[in-house]
Amino acid sequence: MLKIENDTVIIDRYSNKLHGFRLEDTTRAPAIIVFVDEDKPELLPLQQGQTPPTKIKSKNMEADIQIITYNELSEHL
């Protein structure tokens, strides 16, 4: 289960691989894309006007959420 506390996305489990991404322009895609281990990526929606989180944390790992542009995302689709 994913949740946001202050400026951090919390994953309530242990992980071996942890990545978080969000678009530079959150009005185009108001969500965080979360990758944990080899699981299917999950979208964590943001509320309108909510300050986006900057970190992602599991029980044993922590990482910064990377900011990508819409063009970078489009290149990989």
A tleap script that builds the chain and sets N, CA, C and O, in Angstrom:
source leaprc.protein.ff14SB
mol = sequence {
  NMET LEU LYS ILE GLU ASN ASP THR VAL ILE
  ILE ASP ARG TYR SER ASN LYS LEU HIE GLY
  PHE ARG LEU GLU ASP THR THR ARG ALA PRO
  ALA ILE ILE VAL PHE VAL ASP GLU ASP LYS
  PRO GLU LEU LEU PRO LEU GLN GLN GLY GLN
  THR PRO PRO THR LYS ILE LYS SER LYS ASN
  MET GLU ALA ASP ILE GLN ILE ILE THR TYR
  ASN GLU LEU SER GLU HIE CLEU
}
set mol.1.N position { 0.841 -1.188 0.000 }
set mol.1.CA position { 0.000 0.000 0.000 }
set mol.1.C position { 0.882 1.246 0.000 }
set mol.1.O position { 1.854 1.333 0.750 }
set mol.2.N position { 0.530 2.200 -0.847 }
set mol.2.CA position { 1.272 3.445 -0.963 }
set mol.2.C position { 0.526 4.565 -0.259 }
set mol.2.O position { -0.702 4.635 -0.310 }
set mol.3.N position { 1.277 5.440 0.400 }
set mol.3.CA position { 0.667 6.627 1.000 }
set mol.3.C position { 1.706 7.739 1.025 }
set mol.3.O position { 2.908 7.495 0.924 }
set mol.4.N position { 1.219 8.955 1.160 }
set mol.4.CA position { 2.100 10.119 1.217 }
set mol.4.C position { 2.062 10.681 2.621 }
set mol.4.O position { 0.992 10.963 3.160 }
set mol.5.N position { 3.246 10.844 3.215 }
set mol.5.CA position { 3.396 11.495 4.518 }
set mol.5.C position { 4.395 12.631 4.347 }
set mol.5.O position { 5.554 12.407 3.995 }
set mol.6.N position { 3.936 13.845 4.598 }
set mol.6.CA position { 4.756 15.044 4.413 }
set mol.6.C position { 5.276 15.088 2.986 }
set mol.6.O position { 4.474 15.213 2.060 }
set mol.7.N position { 6.583 14.991 2.767 }
set mol.7.CA position { 7.136 15.061 1.410 }
set mol.7.C position { 7.638 13.704 0.931 }
set mol.7.O position { 8.488 13.640 0.043 }
set mol.8.N position { 7.121 12.609 1.510 }
set mol.8.CA position { 7.648 11.277 1.222 }
set mol.8.C position { 6.532 10.288 0.877 }
set mol.8.O position { 5.510 10.224 1.559 }
set mol.9.N position { 6.751 9.517 -0.199 }
set mol.9.CA position { 5.878 8.389 -0.523 }
set mol.9.C position { 6.368 7.209 0.309 }
set mol.9.O position { 7.549 6.863 0.272 }
set mol.10.N position { 5.461 6.599 1.054 }
set mol.10.CA position { 5.802 5.495 1.948 }
set mol.10.C position { 5.289 4.180 1.361 }
set mol.10.O position { 4.118 4.059 1.003 }
set mol.11.N position { 6.184 3.205 1.272 }
set mol.11.CA position { 5.839 1.842 0.886 }
set mol.11.C position { 6.053 0.984 2.121 }
set mol.11.O position { 7.170 0.899 2.630 }
set mol.12.N position { 5.011 0.357 2.599 }
set mol.12.CA position { 5.061 -0.377 3.865 }
set mol.12.C position { 5.542 -1.818 3.656 }
set mol.12.O position { 4.829 -2.773 3.964 }
set mol.13.N position { 6.754 -1.956 3.132 }
set mol.13.CA position { 7.360 -3.275 2.931 }
set mol.13.C position { 8.853 -3.107 2.656 }
set mol.13.O position { 9.330 -1.996 2.425 }
set mol.14.N position { 9.568 -4.199 2.683 }
set mol.14.CA position { 10.984 -4.190 2.333 }
set mol.14.C position { 11.099 -4.238 0.814 }
set mol.14.O position { 10.209 -4.743 0.129 }
set mol.15.N position { 12.206 -3.705 0.293 }
set mol.15.CA position { 12.387 -3.683 -1.158 }
set mol.15.C position { 13.855 -3.883 -1.514 }
set mol.15.O position { 14.755 -3.621 -0.716 }
set mol.16.N position { 14.065 -4.358 -2.741 }
set mol.16.CA position { 15.416 -4.486 -3.287 }
set mol.16.C position { 15.693 -3.416 -4.333 }
set mol.16.O position { 16.845 -3.074 -4.599 }
set mol.17.N position { 14.624 -2.893 -4.922 }
set mol.17.CA position { 14.732 -1.860 -5.947 }
set mol.17.C position { 13.595 -0.878 -5.718 }
set mol.17.O position { 12.450 -1.280 -5.514 }
set mol.18.N position { 13.912 0.412 -5.753 }
set mol.18.CA position { 12.923 1.436 -5.424 }
set mol.18.C position { 13.168 2.680 -6.275 }
set mol.18.O position { 14.238 3.284 -6.213 }
set mol.19.N position { 12.153 3.059 -7.077 }
set mol.19.CA position { 12.262 4.253 -7.916 }
set mol.19.C position { 10.930 4.974 -7.931 }
set mol.19.O position { 9.873 4.342 -7.900 }
set mol.20.N position { 10.979 6.284 -7.978 }
set mol.20.CA position { 9.783 7.103 -8.111 }
set mol.20.C position { 10.023 8.192 -9.129 }
set mol.20.O position { 11.102 8.784 -9.167 }
set mol.21.N position { 9.015 8.464 -9.966 }
set mol.21.CA position { 9.109 9.485 -11.005 }
set mol.21.C position { 7.837 10.316 -11.005 }
set mol.21.O position { 6.754 9.827 -10.681 }
set mol.22.N position { 7.987 11.583 -11.375 }
set mol.22.CA position { 6.822 12.423 -11.622 }
set mol.22.C position { 7.160 13.369 -12.763 }
set mol.22.O position { 8.320 13.708 -12.996 }
set mol.23.N position { 6.103 13.788 -13.473 }
set mol.23.CA position { 6.303 14.749 -14.543 }
set mol.23.C position { 6.629 16.115 -13.963 }
set mol.23.O position { 6.146 16.488 -12.894 }
set mol.24.N position { 7.451 16.844 -14.681 }
set mol.24.CA position { 7.811 18.203 -14.298 }
set mol.24.C position { 6.547 19.064 -14.150 }
set mol.24.O position { 6.448 19.879 -13.233 }
set mol.25.N position { 5.596 18.874 -15.051 }
set mol.25.CA position { 4.329 19.605 -15.037 }
set mol.25.C position { 3.251 18.687 -14.459 }
set mol.25.O position { 2.683 17.871 -15.185 }
set mol.26.N position { 2.967 18.809 -13.172 }
set mol.26.CA position { 2.020 17.890 -12.529 }
set mol.26.C position { 0.577 18.128 -12.961 }
set mol.26.O position { -0.285 17.305 -12.654 }
set mol.27.N position { 0.280 19.223 -13.661 }
set mol.27.CA position { -1.087 19.419 -14.156 }
set mol.27.C position { -1.385 18.480 -15.316 }
set mol.27.O position { -2.547 18.141 -15.544 }
set mol.28.N position { -0.373 18.056 -16.050 }
set mol.28.CA position { -0.571 17.119 -17.160 }
set mol.28.C position { -0.757 15.689 -16.664 }
set mol.28.O position { -1.502 14.914 -17.264 }
set mol.29.N position { -0.095 15.343 -15.592 }
set mol.29.CA position { -0.204 13.995 -15.025 }
set mol.29.C position { 0.002 14.109 -13.521 }
set mol.29.O position { 1.122 13.949 -13.036 }
set mol.30.N position { -1.061 14.383 -12.781 }
set mol.30.CA position { -0.918 14.582 -11.333 }
set mol.30.C position { -0.775 13.263 -10.577 }
set mol.30.O position { -1.680 12.834 -9.861 }
set mol.31.N position { 0.383 12.638 -10.755 }
set mol.31.CA position { 0.616 11.347 -10.107 }
set mol.31.C position { 2.113 11.082 -9.999 }
set mol.31.O position { 2.926 11.670 -10.713 }
set mol.32.N position { 2.445 10.187 -9.091 }
set mol.32.CA position { 3.805 9.676 -8.949 }
set mol.32.C position { 3.801 8.255 -9.513 }
set mol.32.O position { 2.904 7.470 -9.205 }
set mol.33.N position { 4.782 7.925 -10.326 }
set mol.33.CA position { 4.923 6.564 -10.853 }
set mol.33.C position { 5.930 5.861 -9.950 }
set mol.33.O position { 7.070 6.305 -9.816 }
set mol.34.N position { 5.502 4.760 -9.332 }
set mol.34.CA position { 6.318 4.066 -8.336 }
set mol.34.C position { 6.712 2.682 -8.854 }
set mol.34.O position { 5.863 1.898 -9.279 }
set mol.35.N position { 8.012 2.400 -8.809 }
set mol.35.CA position { 8.544 1.096 -9.182 }
set mol.35.C position { 9.166 0.464 -7.941 }
set mol.35.O position { 10.092 1.022 -7.351 }
set mol.36.N position { 8.657 -0.695 -7.551 }
set mol.36.CA position { 9.194 -1.431 -6.409 }
set mol.36.C position { 9.552 -2.832 -6.889 }
set mol.36.O position { 8.704 -3.563 -7.403 }
set mol.37.N position { 10.823 -3.195 -6.714 }
set mol.37.CA position { 11.323 -4.499 -7.149 }
set mol.37.C position { 10.929 -4.732 -8.604 }
set mol.37.O position { 11.069 -3.832 -9.432 }
set mol.38.N position { 10.440 -5.922 -8.924 }
set mol.38.CA position { 10.036 -6.245 -10.295 }
set mol.38.C position { 8.516 -6.193 -10.455 }
set mol.38.O position { 7.978 -6.669 -11.455 }
set mol.39.N position { 7.821 -5.612 -9.466 }
set mol.39.CA position { 6.367 -5.502 -9.518 }
set mol.39.C position { 5.943 -4.555 -10.630 }
set mol.39.O position { 6.727 -3.731 -11.101 }
set mol.40.N position { 4.690 -4.688 -11.038 }
set mol.40.CA position { 4.111 -3.775 -12.013 }
set mol.40.C position { 4.135 -2.360 -11.432 }
set mol.40.O position { 3.802 -2.186 -10.260 }
set mol.41.N position { 4.523 -1.333 -12.219 }
set mol.41.CA position { 4.544 0.048 -11.711 }
set mol.41.C position { 3.159 0.470 -11.230 }
set mol.41.O position { 2.144 0.048 -11.784 }
set mol.42.N position { 3.130 1.304 -10.197 }
set mol.42.CA position { 1.870 1.811 -9.651 }
set mol.42.C position { 1.829 3.322 -9.781 }
set mol.42.O position { 2.852 3.998 -9.679 }
set mol.43.N position { 0.625 3.841 -10.009 }
set mol.43.CA position { 0.405 5.287 -10.032 }
set mol.43.C position { -0.194 5.708 -8.710 }
set mol.43.O position { -1.175 5.128 -8.243 }
set mol.44.N position { 0.400 6.713 -8.117 }
set mol.44.CA position { -0.118 7.285 -6.877 }
set mol.44.C position { -0.620 8.686 -7.206 }
set mol.44.O position { 0.185 9.597 -7.399 }
set mol.45.N position { -1.951 8.875 -7.274 }
set mol.45.CA position { -2.488 10.178 -7.657 }
set mol.45.C position { -2.190 11.263 -6.630 }
set mol.45.O position { -2.102 11.004 -5.430 }
set mol.46.N position { -2.037 12.484 -7.133 }
set mol.46.CA position { -1.861 13.656 -6.286 }
set mol.46.C position { -3.158 14.456 -6.309 }
set mol.46.O position { -3.845 14.504 -7.330 }
set mol.47.N position { -3.490 15.076 -5.196 }
set mol.47.CA position { -4.658 15.944 -5.129 }
set mol.47.C position { -4.345 17.255 -5.844 }
set mol.47.O position { -3.194 17.692 -5.866 }
set mol.48.N position { -5.354 17.878 -6.424 }
set mol.48.CA position { -5.157 19.155 -7.094 }
set mol.48.C position { -4.587 20.167 -6.104 }
set mol.48.O position { -5.126 20.350 -5.012 }
set mol.49.N position { -3.496 20.820 -6.491 }
set mol.49.CA position { -2.858 21.810 -5.640 }
set mol.49.C position { -1.914 21.239 -4.594 }
set mol.49.O position { -1.252 21.997 -3.884 }
set mol.50.N position { -1.839 19.917 -4.485 }
set mol.50.CA position { -0.958 19.273 -3.505 }
set mol.50.C position { 0.502 19.450 -3.912 }
set mol.50.O position { 0.842 19.304 -5.086 }
set mol.51.N position { 1.351 19.759 -2.961 }
set mol.51.CA position { 2.783 19.831 -3.225 }
set mol.51.C position { 3.297 18.412 -3.451 }
set mol.51.O position { 3.127 17.555 -2.583 }
set mol.52.N position { 3.920 18.147 -4.594 }
set mol.52.CA position { 4.376 16.782 -4.879 }
set mol.52.C position { 5.466 16.338 -3.910 }
set mol.52.O position { 6.316 17.138 -3.520 }
set mol.53.N position { 5.442 15.062 -3.522 }
set mol.53.CA position { 6.498 14.537 -2.658 }
set mol.53.C position { 7.833 14.519 -3.389 }
set mol.53.O position { 7.875 14.491 -4.619 }
set mol.54.N position { 8.918 14.536 -2.632 }
set mol.54.CA position { 10.265 14.573 -3.222 }
set mol.54.C position { 11.075 13.313 -2.936 }
set mol.54.O position { 12.140 13.114 -3.522 }
set mol.55.N position { 10.579 12.460 -2.039 }
set mol.55.CA position { 11.301 11.239 -1.666 }
set mol.55.C position { 10.362 10.051 -1.690 }
set mol.55.O position { 9.142 10.196 -1.605 }
set mol.56.N position { 10.958 8.865 -1.808 }
set mol.56.CA position { 10.223 7.615 -1.736 }
set mol.56.C position { 10.971 6.722 -0.750 }
set mol.56.O position { 12.201 6.679 -0.760 }
set mol.57.N position { 10.233 6.010 0.100 }
set mol.57.CA position { 10.887 5.257 1.166 }
set mol.57.C position { 10.145 3.946 1.422 }
set mol.57.O position { 8.921 3.916 1.549 }
set mol.58.N position { 10.927 2.856 1.493 }
set mol.58.CA position { 10.387 1.570 1.932 }
set mol.58.C position { 10.940 1.308 3.327 }
set mol.58.O position { 11.571 2.183 3.922 }
set mol.59.N position { 10.708 0.110 3.850 }
set mol.59.CA position { 11.199 -0.185 5.202 }
set mol.59.C position { 12.727 -0.217 5.275 }
set mol.59.O position { 13.293 -0.048 6.355 }
set mol.60.N position { 13.402 -0.431 4.140 }
set mol.60.CA position { 14.860 -0.545 4.186 }
set mol.60.C position { 15.596 0.315 3.158 }
set mol.60.O position { 16.825 0.270 3.097 }
set mol.61.N position { 14.873 1.099 2.346 }
set mol.61.CA position { 15.519 1.916 1.322 }
set mol.61.C position { 14.859 3.287 1.255 }
set mol.61.O position { 13.718 3.470 1.678 }
set mol.62.N position { 15.605 4.241 0.716 }
set mol.62.CA position { 15.072 5.578 0.480 }
set mol.62.C position { 15.723 6.139 -0.775 }
set mol.62.O position { 16.904 5.898 -1.024 }
set mol.63.N position { 14.956 6.891 -1.572 }
set mol.63.CA position { 15.482 7.487 -2.800 }
set mol.63.C position { 14.740 8.789 -3.077 }
set mol.63.O position { 13.637 9.011 -2.576 }
set mol.64.N position { 15.358 9.640 -3.878 }
set mol.64.CA position { 14.697 10.855 -4.340 }
set mol.64.C position { 13.755 10.510 -5.481 }
set mol.64.O position { 14.041 9.608 -6.269 }
set mol.65.N position { 12.648 11.209 -5.576 }
set mol.65.CA position { 11.741 11.058 -6.711 }
set mol.65.C position { 12.325 11.886 -7.848 }
set mol.65.O position { 12.595 13.077 -7.692 }
set mol.66.N position { 12.515 11.240 -8.987 }
set mol.66.CA position { 13.112 11.891 -10.145 }
set mol.66.C position { 12.038 12.647 -10.919 }
set mol.66.O position { 10.912 12.171 -11.066 }
set mol.67.N position { 12.396 13.817 -11.406 }
set mol.67.CA position { 11.478 14.634 -12.192 }
set mol.67.C position { 11.840 14.474 -13.662 }
set mol.67.O position { 12.991 14.656 -14.059 }
set mol.68.N position { 10.828 14.127 -14.464 }
set mol.68.CA position { 11.051 13.950 -15.893 }
set mol.68.C position { 10.132 14.895 -16.655 }
set mol.68.O position { 9.110 15.335 -16.129 }
set mol.69.N position { 10.496 15.204 -17.887 }
set mol.69.CA position { 9.661 16.065 -18.725 }
set mol.69.C position { 8.692 15.205 -19.526 }
set mol.69.O position { 8.890 13.998 -19.668 }
set mol.70.N position { 7.654 15.830 -20.042 }
set mol.70.CA position { 6.679 15.129 -20.875 }
set mol.70.C position { 7.368 14.552 -22.099 }
set mol.70.O position { 7.037 13.443 -22.519 }
set mol.71.N position { 8.325 15.279 -22.687 }
set mol.71.CA position { 9.050 14.788 -23.870 }
set mol.71.C position { 9.852 13.537 -23.550 }
set mol.71.O position { 9.883 12.606 -24.354 }
set mol.72.N position { 10.504 13.495 -22.383 }
set mol.72.CA position { 11.264 12.304 -21.991 }
set mol.72.C position { 10.338 11.105 -21.856 }
set mol.72.O position { 10.687 10.002 -22.276 }
set mol.73.N position { 9.180 11.306 -21.284 }
set mol.73.CA position { 8.207 10.225 -21.127 }
set mol.73.C position { 7.709 9.765 -22.491 }
set mol.73.O position { 7.617 8.562 -22.735 }
set mol.74.N position { 7.390 10.686 -23.372 }
set mol.74.CA position { 6.879 10.351 -24.708 }
set mol.74.C position { 7.872 9.544 -25.515 }
set mol.74.O position { 7.472 8.691 -26.307 }
set mol.75.N position { 9.176 9.797 -25.330 }
set mol.75.CA position { 10.213 9.063 -26.057 }
set mol.75.C position { 10.219 7.577 -25.701 }
set mol.75.O position { 10.639 6.752 -26.512 }
set mol.76.N position { 9.759 7.229 -24.503 }
set mol.76.CA position { 9.813 5.851 -24.043 }
set mol.76.C position { 8.498 5.104 -24.230 }
set mol.76.O position { 8.416 3.913 -23.930 }
set mol.77.N position { 7.471 5.786 -24.721 }
set mol.77.CA position { 6.177 5.129 -24.931 }
set mol.77.C position { 6.060 4.562 -26.324 }
set mol.77.O position { 5.034 3.975 -26.667 }
savepdb mol mol.pdb
quit
